[in-house]
Amino acid sequence: MRPHVFPWLLLFAAALAACGREDAAPAPAAAARTATAAGAEAEPDADPDAQKLADAVAAQFPAIPLIVVPEIVGVTPAQRALESAMAPALDPIAGVSVSPARCDGGGALLRDAGLTSVDAQGQLSRIGEDGIFKIGADGSGTANYEGGLITVNADGSGSINGDAGGGDDEDREGALVRVEADGSGSYNGPAGVIALDGKGAGTWNGDSGLIRNNGDGSGSWNGPLGLVTINNDGSGRWNGPLGLVVVNGDGTGLVDTPARPVRLPALPKVPPAGRFPPLKKFAPPGAPCGYLITLNDRVLFDFDKSEIRTDAAKVLDTLAAALKDVRASAMEIGGHTDAKGSDDYNLALSQRRALAVAAALRERGAAQQAQARGYGEAQPVAPNEIAGQDNPGGRQLNRRVEIFLRT
C-alpha cells in the first residue's frame, strides 16, 4: 500500500507567502511566539498568515497508514494441489477398499491420481506428482509441494515457507509467514517485514517506510512525507516538507520556523492494526456424495480375462449382502485398466469386466438398477510410469473395478 501524494504546491505556496512577511515583526507578536514556544496558549488571531498556513496543514496532516497484511492465501495453493487428485481411501481387506466418495460442483466423481492412504486415526498420507501431504482428521497437517512447505495446526496457526501470495503477480512469491491462533504473527516477504501482536499493535517496514502502531491510539510513520508522530491524547508532531508542525492536542499548536502559535485541532487516534487471518485447514476436495468400493482386478479376474474367477464367489457374496443394506440413489459399476495395450482393447476389456461384475451381483439379488461402464485406461488412480520408467505398483492399482454408490 503506497501513501497518497498530497497537493504540496498549495502548502508550499502558503509557506512562501508566510516567509515573505517583514522580518521586523511587532514586539507583541514576537512576545506571543516566545510565550507559545514556552507552553502558553496561542493567540487565536495573533498572525493571520500563520493561521492560514495552519489551516492548510490541518487539512493535510498525514494520517499514519494502517498496517495491512498482504493477501495470505495460506494453504490454498497446497489445497489446490491436493484437490487436483486426492480422495480419502480406506483398506479394510486386501484387494478391496471402501472410501467416502466426493463430487465436484457438477456432481461428477472426483478420482484420486496418486498413492493415498488413511490410518486408523484418520491421518491421511499422500505422495504424488502434486507433492507430499500429511493431513490429520482435524484438518491440520503439512504440505511439501512446489510452492513451498506449509504447516497448519488445528487452531488455525501455522507457517508458510514459500509462496504466500495469490494471483498472478510473481513478485508476491517467496514469503516466510508465521501465524498464531490469537492473530499475532509475522510476515517477511516482498511486501516488507510485518509483525502484529494480535491486539492492535504492530510494525511494518516496507516501501512506504517504517510504520509503528502502538495499539493504544498512538503511533509513528517515518516515510516519504517525513516523520509523523501521533499520541493518543490528540497531540503529535510532523517533521516534513513544511518544517516542524507541533499539535498540542488542546486546539493549539505551532507552525513555521521560527515557531508561530496557531489554532490546530487535535489529531484523531490511530486505528488499531489488523490481525493475521487463520490459515485455512486442509480438506478433502469436493463435497461428500456417497461411497466408492474398489476391487483389485486380481480379486476377481485372471490376467487379461473378463470371466470372474470361481474363488471370487465369497467376496461377491459378502459384497452383494452389503449392497442390499445400502440406500443409494444411483449405482455405477466401472471397469478400469492400466496403460498397457491399445486404447480400444483396454476400453473393451474394462467394459466386459464391468458387465461381468454387474451380472454376478444381480444373480445375488443386488445392484438390480446399476449401470455398467468401461473406462479403459482413461481414469488412472496412480502413475503407470514414473520418470519414464514402468511403475508396476501403479499399474496394479489402475487395474480395478469400482462401484460408486451415490447417496
C-alpha positions as CSV (number, residue, x, y, z in Angstrom):
1,M,0.0,0.0,0.0
2,R,1.6,3.3,-1.0
3,P,0.5,6.6,0.8
4,H,-1.4,9.2,-1.1
5,V,0.7,12.0,-2.6
6,F,-0.7,15.2,-1.1
7,P,-1.1,18.6,-3.1
8,W,2.1,20.1,-1.7
9,L,2.0,23.1,-4.1
10,L,-0.8,24.7,-2.1
11,L,1.2,24.2,1.1
12,F,4.4,25.5,-0.3
13,A,2.7,28.5,-1.7
14,A,1.3,29.3,1.7
15,A,4.7,28.7,3.3
16,L,6.4,31.1,0.8
17,A,3.7,33.7,1.4
18,A,4.3,33.5,5.1
19,C,8.1,33.7,4.7
20,G,7.7,36.9,2.6
21,R,6.5,39.0,5.5
22,E,8.7,41.8,7.0
23,D,11.5,40.4,9.2
24,A,10.9,43.0,11.9
25,A,7.6,41.8,13.4
26,P,5.9,43.9,16.0
27,A,7.0,43.3,19.5
28,P,3.7,41.9,20.7
29,A,3.7,39.2,18.0
30,A,7.3,38.3,18.9
31,A,6.3,38.1,22.5
32,A,3.4,35.8,21.6
33,R,5.6,33.5,19.7
34,T,8.0,33.3,22.6
35,A,5.2,32.7,25.1
36,T,3.7,29.9,22.9
37,A,7.0,28.2,22.5
38,A,7.2,28.2,26.3
39,G,3.9,26.5,26.5
40,A,1.4,29.4,26.8
41,E,-2.0,29.3,24.9
42,A,-1.9,30.5,21.3
43,E,-3.5,33.8,20.5
44,P,-6.3,32.8,18.1
45,D,-5.8,35.7,15.7
46,A,-2.2,36.7,16.5
47,D,-0.9,36.1,13.0
48,P,-3.4,35.6,10.0
49,D,-0.6,34.4,7.7
50,A,0.4,31.7,10.2
51,Q,-3.2,30.7,10.8
52,K,-3.7,30.4,7.0
53,L,-0.8,28.0,6.9
54,A,-2.0,26.2,9.9
55,D,-5.4,25.6,8.3
56,A,-3.8,24.1,5.2
57,V,-1.6,21.9,7.5
58,A,-4.6,20.7,9.5
59,A,-6.4,19.7,6.3
60,Q,-3.3,17.7,5.0
61,F,-1.7,16.4,8.2
62,P,-0.6,12.9,7.1
63,A,-2.5,10.0,8.7
64,I,-0.4,7.1,9.8
65,P,-1.2,4.3,7.3
66,L,-2.9,1.2,8.5
67,I,-0.8,-1.9,8.7
68,V,-2.3,-4.0,6.0
69,V,-1.5,-7.7,6.0
70,P,-0.8,-8.7,2.4
71,E,-3.2,-11.3,0.9
72,I,-2.0,-14.5,2.5
73,V,-3.7,-17.4,0.8
74,G,-2.4,-19.8,3.4
75,V,-2.8,-23.3,2.4
76,T,-4.8,-22.5,-0.7
77,P,-2.1,-23.3,-3.2
78,A,-1.3,-26.5,-1.4
79,Q,-5.0,-27.3,-1.1
80,R,-5.4,-26.8,-4.8
81,A,-2.6,-29.2,-5.5
82,L,-4.2,-31.6,-3.1
83,E,-7.6,-31.2,-4.6
84,S,-6.3,-31.8,-8.1
85,A,-6.2,-35.5,-7.5
86,M,-6.9,-36.6,-3.9
87,A,-9.7,-38.7,-2.3
88,P,-9.7,-40.5,1.0
89,A,-9.0,-44.2,0.9
90,L,-9.6,-47.0,3.5
91,D,-8.4,-50.6,3.1
92,P,-10.5,-52.9,5.3
93,I,-9.3,-56.1,3.5
94,A,-6.6,-56.9,1.0
95,G,-7.7,-56.1,-2.6
96,V,-10.9,-54.3,-1.6
97,S,-11.2,-50.7,-0.3
98,V,-14.2,-48.6,0.7
99,S,-13.8,-44.8,0.8
100,P,-16.2,-41.9,1.1
101,A,-16.8,-40.5,-2.4
102,R,-16.6,-36.8,-3.1
103,C,-18.0,-35.0,-6.1
104,D,-17.4,-31.7,-7.8
105,G,-20.0,-28.9,-8.2
106,G,-21.5,-30.7,-11.2
107,G,-21.9,-34.0,-9.3
108,A,-19.1,-35.7,-11.1
109,L,-17.0,-38.2,-9.0
110,L,-13.5,-36.9,-8.1
111,R,-10.9,-39.6,-8.5
112,D,-7.6,-40.0,-6.9
113,A,-4.5,-39.8,-9.1
114,G,-1.8,-40.7,-6.6
115,L,-1.0,-43.0,-3.7
116,T,-3.3,-42.2,-0.8
117,S,-3.8,-44.0,2.5
118,V,-5.7,-43.3,5.7
119,D,-4.7,-44.9,9.0
120,A,-7.0,-45.8,11.9
121,Q,-6.6,-42.4,13.5
122,G,-7.8,-40.7,10.3
123,Q,-4.3,-39.4,9.3
124,L,-4.1,-39.2,5.5
125,S,-0.9,-39.6,3.7
126,R,-0.5,-38.8,0.0
127,I,2.6,-39.0,-2.2
128,G,2.0,-37.9,-5.8
129,E,3.1,-35.6,-8.5
130,D,1.4,-32.7,-6.7
131,G,3.6,-33.1,-3.6
132,I,3.7,-34.8,-0.2
133,F,0.8,-34.3,2.1
134,K,0.2,-35.5,5.7
135,I,-3.3,-34.4,6.8
136,G,-4.9,-35.1,10.2
137,A,-8.6,-35.8,10.7
138,D,-9.0,-32.3,12.2
139,G,-7.6,-30.6,9.0
140,S,-4.2,-30.0,10.4
141,G,-1.1,-31.2,8.7
142,T,1.8,-30.4,6.4
143,A,2.2,-30.0,2.7
144,N,5.5,-30.1,0.8
145,Y,4.9,-29.1,-2.7
146,E,6.3,-26.9,-5.4
147,G,5.1,-23.7,-3.7
148,G,7.0,-24.4,-0.5
149,L,6.5,-26.0,2.9
150,I,3.2,-25.3,4.7
151,T,2.3,-26.4,8.3
152,V,-1.2,-25.9,9.6
153,N,-2.4,-26.6,13.1
154,A,-6.0,-27.4,14.2
155,D,-6.4,-23.9,15.8
156,G,-5.5,-22.1,12.5
157,S,-1.9,-21.3,13.5
158,G,1.0,-22.4,11.4
159,S,3.7,-21.3,9.0
160,I,4.3,-20.8,5.3
161,N,7.8,-21.0,3.8
162,G,7.5,-20.2,0.2
163,D,4.5,-19.0,-1.9
164,A,2.3,-16.8,0.3
165,G,0.7,-14.6,-2.3
166,G,-2.3,-15.1,-4.6
167,G,-2.9,-14.1,-8.1
168,D,-0.5,-13.9,-11.0
169,D,1.9,-11.4,-9.5
170,E,5.2,-13.2,-9.4
171,D,6.8,-10.7,-7.0
172,R,4.4,-11.9,-4.3
173,E,6.1,-15.2,-4.0
174,G,8.8,-16.3,-1.6
175,A,7.5,-15.1,1.8
176,L,8.1,-16.5,5.3
177,V,4.9,-16.3,7.3
178,R,4.2,-17.3,10.9
179,V,0.6,-17.1,12.2
180,E,-0.6,-17.7,15.8
181,A,-4.1,-18.6,16.8
182,D,-4.6,-15.2,18.5
183,G,-4.0,-13.3,15.2
184,S,-0.4,-12.4,16.0
185,G,2.4,-13.3,13.8
186,S,5.0,-12.1,11.3
187,Y,5.5,-11.8,7.6
188,N,8.8,-11.4,5.7
189,G,8.4,-11.1,2.0
190,P,8.0,-8.9,-1.0
191,A,5.7,-6.5,0.9
192,G,8.3,-5.9,3.6
193,V,8.5,-7.1,7.2
194,I,5.3,-7.1,9.2
195,A,4.9,-8.0,12.9
196,L,1.5,-8.0,14.7
197,D,0.7,-8.8,18.3
198,G,-3.0,-9.6,17.6
199,K,-4.2,-6.9,20.0
200,G,-3.9,-3.9,17.7
201,A,-0.2,-3.1,17.8
202,G,2.4,-3.9,15.2
203,T,5.1,-2.6,12.8
204,W,5.5,-2.6,9.1
205,N,8.9,-1.9,7.4
206,G,8.3,-1.7,3.7
207,D,8.3,0.5,0.6
208,S,6.3,3.2,2.4
209,G,8.8,3.4,5.3
210,L,8.6,2.3,8.9
211,I,5.2,2.3,10.4
212,R,4.7,1.7,14.1
213,N,1.2,1.2,15.7
214,N,1.2,1.0,19.5
215,G,-2.3,-0.3,19.6
216,D,-3.5,2.4,22.1
217,G,-4.3,5.1,19.5
218,S,-0.8,6.3,19.1
219,G,1.9,5.5,16.5
220,S,4.5,6.9,14.2
221,W,5.4,6.9,10.5
222,N,8.9,7.5,9.1
223,G,8.4,7.6,5.4
224,P,8.5,9.7,2.2
225,L,6.4,12.5,3.8
226,G,8.8,12.9,6.7
227,L,8.4,11.8,10.4
228,V,4.9,11.8,11.8
229,T,4.1,11.0,15.4
230,I,0.6,10.9,16.8
231,N,-0.1,10.4,20.5
232,N,-3.3,9.0,22.0
233,D,-4.2,12.4,23.6
234,G,-4.6,14.1,20.3
235,S,-1.2,15.7,20.3
236,G,1.6,14.9,17.8
237,R,4.3,16.2,15.5
238,W,5.1,16.3,11.8
239,N,8.6,17.0,10.7
240,G,8.3,17.2,6.9
241,P,8.4,19.4,3.9
242,L,6.9,22.4,5.8
243,G,9.3,22.1,8.7
244,L,8.2,21.1,12.2
245,V,4.5,21.1,12.9
246,V,3.5,20.7,16.6
247,V,0.0,19.8,17.6
248,N,-0.7,20.3,21.3
249,G,-3.9,18.3,21.4
250,D,-5.8,21.2,23.1
251,G,-6.7,23.1,19.9
252,T,-3.4,24.9,19.6
253,G,-0.1,24.2,18.0
254,L,3.0,25.6,16.3
255,V,4.0,26.0,12.7
256,D,6.7,27.6,10.7
257,T,10.3,28.4,11.6
258,P,10.7,30.2,14.0
259,A,7.6,28.6,15.6
260,R,4.4,30.6,15.5
261,P,1.4,29.9,17.6
262,V,-1.8,28.9,15.8
263,R,-5.1,27.1,16.2
264,L,-4.7,23.4,15.3
265,P,-7.3,20.8,16.0
266,A,-6.4,17.7,18.0
267,L,-5.3,14.7,15.9
268,P,-7.6,11.6,15.6
269,K,-6.3,8.5,17.2
270,V,-4.5,5.9,15.1
271,P,-6.9,2.9,14.4
272,P,-5.6,-0.4,15.7
273,A,-3.6,-2.6,13.4
274,G,-5.2,-5.7,12.0
275,R,-4.7,-9.4,12.8
276,F,-3.3,-12.2,10.7
277,P,-6.2,-14.4,9.4
278,P,-6.1,-18.0,10.5
279,L,-4.6,-20.4,7.9
280,K,-7.2,-22.4,6.1
281,K,-7.3,-26.0,7.1
282,F,-6.7,-28.8,4.7
283,A,-9.8,-30.7,3.5
284,P,-10.6,-33.4,1.0
285,P,-11.8,-31.9,-2.3
286,G,-15.4,-31.6,-3.3
287,A,-18.5,-32.5,-1.3
288,P,-19.5,-35.9,0.1
289,C,-21.7,-37.7,-2.4
290,G,-21.6,-41.4,-1.4
291,Y,-19.2,-44.3,-1.3
292,L,-16.7,-45.8,-3.6
293,I,-15.9,-49.5,-3.4
294,T,-12.8,-50.5,-5.3
295,L,-11.9,-54.1,-6.1
296,N,-8.4,-55.0,-7.2
297,D,-8.6,-56.9,-10.5
298,R,-6.7,-59.9,-9.0
299,V,-9.6,-60.4,-6.6
300,L,-12.0,-61.1,-9.5
301,F,-10.1,-61.9,-12.7
302,D,-7.2,-63.7,-14.1
303,F,-4.7,-61.7,-16.2
304,D,-6.2,-60.2,-19.3
305,K,-9.5,-62.1,-18.7
306,S,-13.1,-60.8,-18.0
307,E,-14.5,-64.1,-16.6
308,I,-14.9,-63.9,-12.8
309,R,-12.7,-66.4,-11.0
310,T,-14.5,-69.2,-9.1
311,D,-12.7,-68.3,-5.8
312,A,-14.1,-64.8,-6.0
313,A,-17.6,-66.1,-5.1
314,K,-17.1,-65.4,-1.3
315,V,-16.1,-61.8,-2.0
316,L,-19.1,-61.2,-4.2
317,D,-21.5,-62.9,-1.7
318,T,-20.3,-60.5,1.0
319,L,-20.4,-57.5,-1.3
320,A,-23.9,-58.3,-2.5
321,A,-25.2,-58.7,1.0
322,A,-23.7,-55.4,2.0
323,L,-25.2,-53.6,-1.0
324,K,-28.7,-54.8,-0.2
325,D,-28.5,-52.8,3.1
326,V,-27.2,-49.6,1.4
327,R,-29.7,-47.0,0.3
328,A,-28.4,-45.2,-2.8
329,S,-29.9,-43.0,-5.3
330,A,-27.8,-44.5,-8.1
331,M,-25.1,-47.1,-8.6
332,E,-22.4,-47.4,-11.3
333,I,-20.0,-50.3,-11.8
334,G,-17.0,-49.1,-13.7
335,G,-14.1,-51.1,-15.2
336,H,-10.6,-49.7,-15.4
337,T,-7.3,-50.9,-16.9
338,D,-3.7,-49.8,-16.9
339,A,-2.0,-48.3,-19.9
340,K,-0.6,-51.5,-21.4
341,G,-2.1,-52.3,-24.8
342,S,-4.1,-50.1,-27.2
343,D,-6.8,-47.8,-26.1
344,D,-9.5,-49.7,-27.9
345,Y,-8.5,-53.0,-26.4
346,N,-8.4,-51.7,-22.9
347,L,-11.8,-50.0,-23.3
348,A,-13.4,-53.2,-24.5
349,L,-11.8,-55.3,-21.7
350,S,-12.9,-52.8,-19.0
351,Q,-16.4,-52.9,-20.4
352,R,-16.6,-56.7,-20.3
353,R,-15.3,-56.7,-16.7
354,A,-17.8,-54.1,-15.5
355,L,-20.7,-56.1,-17.1
356,A,-19.4,-59.4,-15.6
357,V,-19.4,-57.9,-12.0
358,A,-22.9,-56.3,-12.6
359,A,-24.2,-59.7,-13.7
360,A,-22.7,-61.5,-10.7
361,L,-24.2,-59.1,-8.2
362,R,-27.6,-59.2,-9.9
363,E,-27.6,-63.0,-9.6
364,R,-27.1,-62.5,-5.9
365,G,-30.1,-60.1,-5.6
366,A,-28.1,-56.8,-5.6
367,A,-27.3,-54.0,-8.0
368,Q,-30.5,-54.5,-10.0
369,Q,-30.5,-51.0,-11.3
370,A,-26.8,-50.5,-11.5
371,Q,-25.2,-49.2,-14.7
372,A,-22.1,-50.8,-16.0
373,R,-19.5,-48.9,-17.9
374,G,-15.9,-49.4,-19.1
375,Y,-13.4,-46.6,-18.9
376,G,-10.3,-48.3,-20.2
377,E,-7.1,-46.5,-19.1
378,A,-8.7,-43.1,-19.1
379,Q,-9.0,-42.7,-15.3
380,P,-5.8,-43.9,-13.5
381,V,-5.5,-43.6,-9.8
382,A,-1.7,-44.0,-9.8
383,P,1.1,-43.3,-12.4
384,N,1.6,-46.0,-14.9
385,E,5.2,-44.7,-15.3
386,I,7.5,-42.6,-13.1
387,A,10.2,-40.5,-14.8
388,G,9.7,-42.6,-18.0
389,Q,10.2,-45.9,-16.1
390,D,7.5,-48.6,-15.8
391,N,5.6,-48.5,-12.5
392,P,4.2,-52.0,-11.8
393,G,2.7,-51.0,-8.5
394,G,0.8,-48.1,-10.1
395,R,-0.4,-50.2,-13.0
396,Q,-1.7,-52.7,-10.5
397,L,-3.8,-50.1,-8.7
398,N,-5.2,-48.9,-12.1
399,R,-6.5,-52.4,-12.9
400,R,-9.6,-52.3,-10.9
401,V,-13.4,-52.3,-10.8
402,E,-15.2,-49.5,-8.9
403,I,-18.7,-49.5,-7.6
404,F,-19.9,-45.9,-7.0
405,L,-22.9,-45.6,-4.8
406,R,-24.4,-42.1,-5.0
407,T,-26.2,-41.2,-1.8
